[in-house]
Amino acid sequence: MKAQRIDGQTPGGKRTRLADVLPLSTPFSVQIFPVYGCNLACAYCIHSVPTEQRGFVAGKVMLDYALYQKCIDGLMEFPHPLKMLRFAGTGEPLLHPRIADMVAYAAERRVADTIDIVTNGLALTEELSRALIAANLGRIRISIQGLDDEAYAHTRRRGVFQDLVEKIRFFYEHRRETKIYVKIIDCALKDGEEEVFLQTFGDISDFIAVEHLIPAVSQIDYDSLGGAADVTQNGAAVGHAAVCPQPFYMMQLNPDGMIVPCCSMETPYILGDLAKESMRDIWRGKKTEAFRRAQLELHKEQYPICAKCQQYQYAMFEEDVLDGDAAELLVRGVIA
């Protein structure tokens, strides 16, 4: 197998201990949510839930390209490049008609050390693959939903599996500097299929992993899917941290231009409106300051979505834990 297996790791390598470097003058990462919509309906995702039950729905389905450009231009105002610019969110990024232009625009302006897309891969045509590679995409993370057409039929798509394998093979063979990370969630594997997964994708990817089901959507009965694991998405023990670290190192641009503090399936709070403010002003703003202080002071009841959220505990690494440093961080200040 050519791919490096990275279960329990991040594709980018070792993480910085977050408390040692806060407050950040530049976020480590910004997540761009280009499309509220998906070409699959995976059982563990909010897109399998009826629309009227989803709670959070972006006010706009497709991110305006001009607003996206404002975001990237605004990132150039920070003192340092991001560690990562990621296209993901509650939807399929490749459905945006200008996704390759988005990657190229950010890459040309060097706003991040790497540019990353999380996708199910089904929309990868040869033309789009070539365009993303030419745009200097740093890494593409492809989420596999099963190992045959029957499995994909449960996501409301039929007869697509072998075509997906060939799309990934094409991307791999033409990838140049772009890295391919292929992953599958444990509940999508039947007994004995892990080796089949590794054999199928191990020679057409640079990194490969089996991730774990996490309870990301309150409207879904995860017990019916075999139950969420007692480990994080990456396989580490769940630490039961009280302080959510995400607002301290990232922010997300939603399709309607709203900036939010995390990648929760339900938006806990709007930090700012990109149409009216700059990325840096939002990162340093009063709303952001108050939100971070509430996290450190354990006053999550001020934000009802945060009060019930457990998702961050399944997505964090030990370097992200802030509980033991909360008092010092409040003294140090939460805005750089």
C-alpha positions as CSV (number, residue, x, y, z in Angstrom):
1,M,0.0,0.0,0.0
2,K,1.4,3.4,-1.1
3,A,-0.7,5.5,1.2
4,Q,0.3,6.4,4.7
5,R,-2.3,5.3,7.2
6,I,-3.0,8.1,9.6
7,D,-5.8,7.0,11.9
8,G,-5.7,9.1,15.0
9,Q,-3.6,11.8,13.4
10,T,-4.2,15.0,11.4
11,P,-3.0,15.0,7.8
12,G,-0.9,18.1,8.6
13,G,1.1,16.5,11.3
14,K,1.6,17.4,15.0
15,R,-0.6,20.2,16.5
16,T,0.5,23.1,18.5
17,R,-0.6,23.2,22.2
18,L,-3.3,25.8,21.9
19,A,-3.1,27.4,25.3
20,D,0.6,28.2,24.8
21,V,-0.1,30.5,21.8
22,L,-3.4,32.2,22.7
23,P,-4.6,34.8,21.9
24,L,-4.0,34.4,18.2
25,S,-3.5,37.5,16.1
26,T,-4.3,35.3,13.0
27,P,-6.6,32.3,13.1
28,F,-5.1,29.0,12.5
29,S,-7.9,28.1,10.1
30,V,-10.8,29.5,8.3
31,Q,-13.5,27.2,7.0
32,I,-15.4,28.3,3.9
33,F,-18.9,26.8,3.5
34,P,-19.6,27.4,-0.2
35,V,-22.9,25.5,-0.6
36,Y,-25.8,24.6,1.6
37,G,-26.8,21.5,-0.3
38,C,-25.4,18.0,-1.0
39,N,-25.6,15.3,-3.7
40,L,-25.8,12.6,-1.0
41,A,-28.0,12.0,2.1
42,C,-25.7,10.0,4.4
43,A,-27.5,8.5,7.4
44,Y,-25.3,10.2,10.0
45,C,-25.5,13.7,8.4
46,I,-28.0,16.5,8.7
47,H,-28.9,16.1,5.0
48,S,-30.7,12.8,5.9
49,V,-33.0,14.8,8.1
50,P,-36.2,16.4,6.7
51,T,-35.6,20.0,5.8
52,E,-38.1,21.3,8.3
53,Q,-36.3,19.5,11.1
54,R,-32.8,20.7,10.4
55,G,-32.9,23.8,12.5
56,F,-29.9,25.6,11.0
57,V,-30.3,26.3,7.3
58,A,-28.1,29.0,5.8
59,G,-30.0,32.0,4.7
60,K,-28.5,31.6,1.2
61,V,-27.8,28.3,-0.6
62,M,-24.8,29.5,-2.7
63,L,-21.9,31.8,-1.5
64,D,-21.6,34.8,-3.7
65,Y,-18.2,34.9,-5.4
66,A,-17.7,38.6,-4.8
67,L,-18.3,38.1,-1.1
68,Y,-15.8,35.2,-1.1
69,Q,-13.2,37.5,-2.7
70,K,-13.8,40.0,0.1
71,C,-13.1,37.2,2.6
72,I,-9.8,36.3,0.9
73,D,-8.8,39.9,0.5
74,G,-9.6,40.4,4.2
75,L,-7.4,37.4,5.2
76,M,-4.5,39.3,3.7
77,E,-4.9,41.9,6.4
78,F,-3.9,39.4,9.1
79,P,-0.2,39.5,10.3
80,H,0.4,35.9,9.2
81,P,-1.0,33.4,6.7
82,L,-3.5,30.8,8.0
83,K,-2.2,27.3,8.7
84,M,-5.2,26.1,6.6
85,L,-8.0,27.4,4.5
86,R,-10.7,24.7,4.2
87,F,-13.7,24.3,1.9
88,A,-16.2,22.2,3.8
89,G,-19.3,22.9,5.9
90,T,-22.7,21.3,5.9
91,G,-22.8,20.7,2.1
92,E,-20.7,19.5,-0.8
93,P,-18.2,22.1,-1.8
94,L,-17.7,20.8,-5.3
95,L,-21.3,21.7,-6.2
96,H,-20.3,25.4,-6.2
97,P,-19.7,26.3,-9.9
98,R,-16.7,28.4,-9.1
99,I,-14.9,26.2,-6.6
100,A,-11.8,25.9,-8.7
101,D,-11.7,29.7,-9.1
102,M,-12.1,30.0,-5.3
103,V,-9.1,27.8,-4.7
104,A,-7.0,29.6,-7.3
105,Y,-7.9,33.1,-5.9
106,A,-6.8,32.1,-2.4
107,A,-3.6,30.3,-3.6
108,E,-2.5,33.3,-5.7
109,R,-2.8,35.5,-2.7
110,R,-0.9,33.1,-0.4
111,V,-3.4,33.5,2.5
112,A,-2.8,30.0,3.9
113,D,0.0,27.5,4.2
114,T,-2.3,24.9,2.7
115,I,-5.8,24.9,1.0
116,D,-8.0,21.9,1.8
117,I,-11.3,20.6,0.4
118,V,-13.5,18.0,2.1
119,T,-15.7,16.2,-0.4
120,N,-17.5,13.0,-1.2
121,G,-15.8,13.1,-4.6
122,L,-18.8,12.3,-6.7
123,A,-18.7,15.6,-8.5
124,L,-15.1,15.2,-9.6
125,T,-15.1,15.3,-13.4
126,E,-11.8,15.1,-15.2
127,E,-12.1,18.8,-16.1
128,L,-12.7,19.8,-12.5
129,S,-9.9,17.6,-11.2
130,R,-7.5,19.2,-13.6
131,A,-8.7,22.7,-12.6
132,L,-8.3,22.0,-8.9
133,I,-4.8,20.7,-9.4
134,A,-3.9,23.6,-11.6
135,A,-5.3,26.0,-9.0
136,N,-2.7,24.6,-6.5
137,L,-5.1,22.9,-4.1
138,G,-3.0,21.6,-1.3
139,R,-5.1,18.6,-0.2
140,I,-8.4,16.9,-1.1
141,R,-10.1,14.8,1.6
142,I,-12.5,12.4,0.1
143,S,-15.1,10.8,2.3
144,I,-16.1,7.3,1.2
145,Q,-19.7,6.2,2.2
146,G,-19.4,2.5,1.5
147,L,-17.6,-0.1,-0.7
148,D,-20.3,-1.0,-3.2
149,D,-23.3,0.3,-5.0
150,E,-25.7,-1.1,-2.4
151,A,-24.1,1.1,0.3
152,Y,-24.4,4.2,-1.8
153,A,-28.0,3.4,-2.6
154,H,-28.6,4.2,1.1
155,T,-27.3,7.7,0.5
156,R,-29.9,8.1,-2.4
157,R,-27.3,7.5,-5.1
158,R,-27.2,4.3,-7.2
159,G,-24.6,2.8,-9.4
160,V,-21.8,5.3,-8.5
161,F,-19.2,3.3,-6.6
162,Q,-16.9,2.1,-9.3
163,D,-17.1,5.4,-11.1
164,L,-16.0,7.1,-7.9
165,V,-13.0,4.8,-7.6
166,E,-12.0,5.7,-11.2
167,K,-12.4,9.4,-10.5
168,I,-10.1,9.2,-7.5
169,R,-7.6,7.2,-9.6
170,F,-7.6,9.9,-12.3
171,F,-7.0,12.6,-9.7
172,Y,-4.2,10.6,-8.1
173,E,-2.5,10.0,-11.4
174,H,-2.6,13.7,-12.3
175,R,-2.2,15.2,-8.8
176,R,1.2,16.9,-9.0
177,E,1.7,18.6,-5.6
178,T,-1.9,18.0,-4.4
179,K,-2.2,15.4,-1.7
180,I,-5.2,13.0,-1.6
181,Y,-6.6,11.8,1.7
182,V,-9.2,9.1,1.5
183,K,-11.2,8.2,4.6
184,I,-14.3,6.2,5.6
185,I,-16.4,6.3,8.7
186,D,-16.5,3.1,10.7
187,C,-20.3,2.7,10.5
188,A,-20.0,2.6,6.7
189,L,-17.9,-0.6,6.8
190,K,-19.5,-4.0,7.1
191,D,-17.7,-6.8,9.0
192,G,-14.4,-7.7,7.3
193,E,-14.5,-4.7,4.9
194,E,-11.6,-2.6,6.4
195,E,-9.0,-4.6,4.4
196,V,-11.1,-4.2,1.2
197,F,-11.1,-0.4,1.8
198,L,-7.4,-0.4,2.2
199,Q,-6.8,-2.5,-0.9
200,T,-9.2,-0.4,-3.0
201,F,-7.9,3.0,-2.1
202,G,-4.4,2.4,-0.6
203,D,-2.6,2.7,-3.9
204,I,-4.5,5.7,-5.2
205,S,-4.2,8.0,-2.2
206,D,-1.4,9.6,-0.2
207,F,-3.1,9.3,3.2
208,I,-5.8,6.9,4.3
209,A,-7.8,6.4,7.5
210,V,-10.9,4.9,9.1
211,E,-12.7,7.6,11.2
212,H,-15.2,7.1,13.9
213,L,-18.9,8.0,14.0
214,I,-19.6,11.0,16.3
215,P,-22.9,12.4,17.5
216,A,-22.8,15.6,15.4
217,V,-26.6,16.0,14.7
218,S,-29.1,16.1,17.6
219,Q,-31.9,15.1,15.3
220,I,-30.3,11.7,14.4
221,D,-30.6,8.5,16.4
222,Y,-27.0,7.3,16.3
223,D,-27.9,4.1,18.2
224,S,-29.7,3.0,15.1
225,L,-26.4,3.3,13.2
226,G,-24.6,1.2,15.6
227,G,-23.9,3.9,18.2
228,A,-21.3,6.6,18.3
229,A,-17.9,5.5,19.3
230,D,-16.5,6.1,22.8
231,V,-13.5,7.8,21.0
232,T,-13.1,11.0,19.0
233,Q,-13.5,11.1,15.3
234,N,-9.7,10.4,15.0
235,G,-9.7,7.6,17.5
236,A,-8.4,9.3,20.7
237,A,-10.2,8.9,24.1
238,V,-13.0,11.5,24.5
239,G,-11.6,13.9,27.1
240,H,-14.9,15.6,28.2
241,A,-13.4,19.1,28.0
242,A,-15.7,21.8,29.3
243,V,-14.2,24.6,27.2
244,C,-14.8,24.4,23.4
245,P,-11.5,25.4,21.7
246,Q,-12.8,26.1,18.3
247,P,-13.6,29.8,18.7
248,F,-10.1,30.5,19.7
249,Y,-8.4,29.2,16.6
250,M,-10.9,29.2,13.7
251,M,-14.0,30.9,12.2
252,Q,-16.3,29.8,9.4
253,L,-17.9,31.8,6.5
254,N,-21.4,30.5,5.8
255,P,-23.0,30.8,2.3
256,D,-25.1,33.8,3.4
257,G,-22.0,35.8,4.5
258,M,-22.4,35.2,8.2
259,I,-19.2,34.5,10.2
260,V,-19.7,31.9,12.9
261,P,-17.2,30.7,15.6
262,C,-17.1,26.9,14.9
263,C,-18.1,24.1,12.5
264,S,-21.1,22.9,14.5
265,M,-24.0,21.5,12.5
266,E,-26.2,24.2,14.2
267,T,-24.9,27.8,14.3
268,P,-24.5,28.8,17.9
269,Y,-23.9,32.5,17.3
270,I,-23.3,35.0,14.6
271,L,-20.0,36.8,15.1
272,G,-20.4,39.2,12.2
273,D,-21.7,39.9,8.7
274,L,-18.9,39.8,6.1
275,A,-21.0,42.1,3.9
276,K,-20.7,44.8,6.5
277,E,-17.4,44.1,8.3
278,S,-13.9,42.8,7.5
279,M,-12.6,39.3,8.5
280,R,-10.0,40.9,10.9
281,D,-12.5,43.2,12.5
282,I,-14.8,40.3,13.2
283,W,-11.9,38.2,14.6
284,R,-11.0,41.0,16.9
285,G,-14.6,42.2,17.6
286,K,-16.6,42.7,20.7
287,K,-18.9,39.8,19.9
288,T,-16.0,37.5,19.4
289,E,-14.4,38.6,22.7
290,A,-17.6,38.1,24.6
291,F,-18.2,34.6,23.1
292,R,-14.7,33.4,23.9
293,R,-14.9,34.8,27.5
294,A,-18.2,32.9,28.0
295,Q,-16.5,29.7,26.9
296,L,-13.6,30.2,29.4
297,E,-16.0,31.2,32.2
298,L,-18.2,28.2,31.5
299,H,-21.2,30.4,30.9
300,K,-22.4,28.4,27.9
301,E,-26.0,28.9,29.0
302,Q,-25.8,32.3,27.3
303,Y,-25.7,30.4,24.0
304,P,-28.3,27.6,23.9
305,I,-26.7,25.7,21.1
306,C,-23.4,25.7,23.0
307,A,-25.1,24.6,26.2
308,K,-26.2,21.3,24.6
309,C,-23.3,20.8,22.1
310,Q,-21.0,17.8,22.6
311,Q,-19.7,17.7,19.0
312,Y,-16.4,19.6,19.7
313,Q,-15.4,16.9,22.3
314,Y,-15.4,14.3,19.5
315,A,-13.3,16.5,17.1
316,M,-10.5,17.7,19.3
317,F,-7.0,16.6,20.2
318,E,-5.3,16.7,23.5
319,E,-3.3,19.8,22.4
320,D,-6.6,21.6,22.1
321,V,-7.8,21.2,25.8
322,L,-8.0,24.6,27.5
323,D,-9.8,23.7,30.8
324,G,-6.6,23.8,32.9
325,D,-5.5,27.1,31.4
326,A,-8.9,29.0,31.4
327,A,-8.1,31.3,34.4
328,E,-4.8,32.3,33.0
329,L,-6.2,32.9,29.5
330,L,-8.9,35.2,30.9
331,V,-6.1,37.2,32.6
332,R,-4.0,37.2,29.4
333,G,-7.0,38.3,27.3
334,V,-8.8,36.7,24.5
335,I,-8.1,39.2,21.7
336,A,-4.7,39.8,20.3
